[in-house]
């Protein structure tokens, strides 16, 4: 019996070519499958808003008292038509001069509106007219496996586009200041030095993250700060020039709690923050906290460690009288503390 083969190619009508006939030459649109069209569309929508951020950093000369200017660069993207752009804090922090290069060839001066090292985000103001603006999406709507596109300027190669998927959601990593950056997006879209501050874009051409870090020498493990975090930071920075965070004035370390203590006081946490020292005149001292206390709750939120304490100490609690629960010896106590602006 003669075997029957199903042809892999089809005509533009969706039908197999006639037996023995020539294979039709594809049109310009035919090679563009759905994946390609999505990547191209995202790049075309957001690409014009992506800028190269060129900076001069003042660095003290080794062994001398004078300074020298060291050039650096990263990426960013315009998100308002009046010139506000997002980038990474580590790209522009402490810069003595900021300039941006647009995709249309223009070089424009920029100034720092404010930055937040604790989320590695910064807002710069570009001095120019007729500026494009990227559409901002919702990072909470992302799903693992979703297609994402990264646009930036790695190693100075402007408008480089890479694509991948959302590898994981809800990651955390530490900023240079030691605080955890929460709700970080993990992606395998290739990022390299110079991509920092560029946009991570979904298939609809909306920015869903700000590219910020890679793990070296791993491949395909890259991170972006969620755009919802960036929206909050940008709004606060534009309004006040910085992010307000609370402090209570203690130095502490994570410690486990004894099972007996957890059961006796019906605690919701396996550990807490052991107070190692209390600053003189601080909110903690005024509240009555002492060395050796273990903080297990603040303002109704369980505190299992220092990272939990940082999450609660937002600008919202500054100046408010809030409950703080501690374990002192064998006793559980509730005190009142008024966090102050950090």
N, C-alpha and C positions, 0 to 999 in steps of 0.2 A: 504494500500500500504506500502511495506517495504521501509523505508528511505534508501537513498544511501549516503554513506559517502566517501569523498575523502581522502585517506590516506595522513598523513603529512610527513611520512618518505619515502625515495626513496632509491633504490640501487645505486651502484656506476655508473651504466649506466644511471641514471636519471629516471628509471622506478620504479613504486610502487612494493613492494615485493609481491610475489605470495600469494593469499588468503590462510590463515591458515599456511603459511610457517614462518620460523623463521626470525626475523628482523636481517639483516646483521650487523655484528660488524664493526664499522667504523675503517678505517685505521688511522695511526698517523696523516696524513695530513687532514683528513676529518673535525676534529673539528676546524681547522684554517680557519675562514671566512676571508673575505677581510679586515675587520677592524683589526683583530688580526694580519694578515700577515703584514699590513702596520705598525702597532706599533712595531712589532718584528723587521721588517726590519730597521726602523728608529733607534731603540735602538741598534741594532747590528752594524750599520754603524757609529754612533756617540759615542756610549758608551765608546769605547776604548780611545777616546780623552778627556773624562771628568776626571778632577782631583779634589781631595780634597785639598783646599788651607788652610794650617795651619799657623797661624801667632802668633807672640808675639808683643803685644802693650806695649809701655812704658807709664805708668800712674803714675802721682804724687800721693804719699800717702797723704791722707786727713790730713791736719794740719801739714804736714812735708815738708821738702825741698827735700827729696830723692824720687826716683822712684822705682816702682816694675813692673815686667813683667806680663802681663795678657794674657793668651792664648785665641785665637779665631779661628774660622774656617768658611769657605764658600766653594763655588764651582767655577770652572772655566773650560775652555776647550782649548786645543791646536788647533791653526789654521794655524801653519806653522811647517814644519818638523824640522826646526832648533830651535824650542823651544819657540816661542812666544805664549802666552796664554792670552785670555780675561777673565776678572772677573769684579766684581763691585769695584768701588772706595772705598765704605764704608767697604769693606772686608780688604783691604790692606793699606789704607791711614795711614801714620804715623807708619807703622809696622817696628820694629827693626830687625825682622827676618821673612823670608818667606820660607816655605817648602811645597812641593806638594807630594801627594800620588797618584800614577797612578793605573789604573785598573789592571795592571799586578803585583802589589805588590811592585813596586819600590818606594822608598822615595828619592826625589831629592831636592837639594837646588835651590832656585829661587831668583831673584832680581827684584825690581820694575823698569820697563822701563819708566813708567810715568803714571799719572792718571789724570782724569778730573772730579772733584766733581760735576761740573755743568751738566754732563750727567750721573753721577754715573758709569763711566766706567774706567777701568784700564787695562794696559798691563803689564804682568810680563814675564821675560825671564827664562825659565827652563834650568838648566845645565844638559844635558843628550844627549844620542845618540839613534838612532833608534826610534824616537818619531813619533806617528801617528798624523795626522792633519785632522780636520773636514772640510767638504766642506761648503762654505758659500753661502747662497741663496740670494734672492732679496725680502726684506720685502715689497716693493711696489707692488709685485705681489700677496700678500696675499688677501684672500677674507673672509668676515665674514661667519662663519659656517665651515671653513676649519679645518680639523683635524690637531692638533699639539701635540707634545710629549715633555714633560719636563724631563730632566735628571739632577740629582744633588745628594747632600749628606745631606738631612734634618736631623737635630739632630744627625749627625754623621753616619747615615745609608747610606753607600756608594752605588753608582750606583742605586739609587732609580728612577724608571721610573713611571711617571704618564701621562695620556693622557686626552685630552679635545678638545675644539674647539676654534677658534678665536671668541671671544665674541663681540669685537668692534675694530675698527681701528682709528688712528688719535687722540687718547686720549693725554692729557697733564697732568703732575703733577710736583710739585715743588721739586727741588733738595735741599740739605741741605744749599746751598748757596743762595737760593731764586729764582734762574732762573727757568723758565719753561723748562722741557724736552718735546720736541714736538714729534709727530708721534710715540707715545707709543702704544704697542699692548696690548689689554686686553684679557685675556684668563681665562677659568675655569679649566684648568689643575692645579691640586692641588700643591701648593707651601707652604713650611714651612721654618722656620729659618734654614739656612744651604744650602738652594737652591740658595741663592744669588750668582749671577755670572755664574750659569749653563746655558746650551744652551736650547733654545726653537727650536724644530726641526719640519720641515714639513714632509709630508708623503713620500717625495722622499729622505729623509735622509739629507737634507740641513739645516744648522742652519739659522733661520730667526729672532732670537731675543736673547737677554741676559736677563735672568730672574732677576728681581730687587726688586719687592715690592709686598706686599699684603695689603689688607685693613682688619684690625682686628676690631671687631669680625666677619666681614662678611665672608661668605663662597662662594667660586667660583669667587671671584673678585681679580684677580692677574694680574701683569703687567710685561712686558718685553720691554726693549729698542730695537727698530728695528735694525736689523743687518746692514742696510745701514748707520745708524748713527754710529754704532760701527766700520764699515769699515773706515769711515772718521776719527774718533777719533784715531783708531789704527794707521793709516798711519801717522797722524800728530805726535802722541806720539812717534812712533818709529823713526821718522825723527828728531824731535826737542825736545822730552822729555816732551812736554806739548802742550796744545791747545792755540793758540793765539786768543785773543778777544780784541775788541776795547773799549775805554772809552773816554768820553768827559768831565767828571768831574762835574756832577751836581747831586744834590739830588732832587728827585721829587716825586710827587704823582699823581694818576689818578684823573682827574676832567672832568665833562661834559661841553660841550659848549652850549651856548644859541642858540636857533633855528635861531634867527636873524643873529647871527655871522656866522652860517653854511651857510645860504642862501646868505648872502651878499658877502662872500668870496668863495662860491662854494666849500666848503670843503667836502671831502669824508669820514670824520670820525665824530662820535657823541661826541667825547671827545679828550683829549690829555694829555700830561704830564706837570703839573704845576711845574715850577722850584722853589724849596724852598730855595736852596742855590747854589752858584757857587764857586768851589774851586779856591783859588788863584793860578795864574799861569797855570791854566788848559786850554785845548783846547777850552772849552766853554767860558772862560773869554776872551781869545784871539779873539774869534769869535764875541764877543760883546753880548753874552747872559747875561740876568740879572734876578734877583729874580722877580717873578711875570709873566714872560713870559710863554706861553703855547706852547710846542712843538707839532706840528701836522704832520710833515713829516721830514724824514731824507733820503738823497740820493735817492729821488724819491719814497720812500716807505711810505705809510700812517702810522702814529703813533697815535693809539687811546689810548695807555696806556703804562706803563713801559715794559710790556712783549713784545710789538711790538718794542720798542726801543732796547731791548736786542737782539731781532732776527736780527736787522739790523747791530748791532755793532759786526760784525764778524771780523776775522783776515783779511779779504779781503779789508776792508776799512781803516786799520791802515796805516797812512802816506799819505792817499789820501785827497785831498781837495774836500769835498762833500757839497751839498746844505742842509741847515737845515731851515725849514719853521716854523715860530713862529707866534702866535697871541699876540700882545702887546697892551693892552688896546682895542681900536676898530680897530686897524690896523693889517694887515697881512704883515709880512716882511720875506724876504729870506736872510739869512746870509750864510757865508762859514765857515766850521769847518774842522779841520784836526784831526780826532781821533788818539789817541796814544795807544800803547800797554798797556794792563792792567797787 
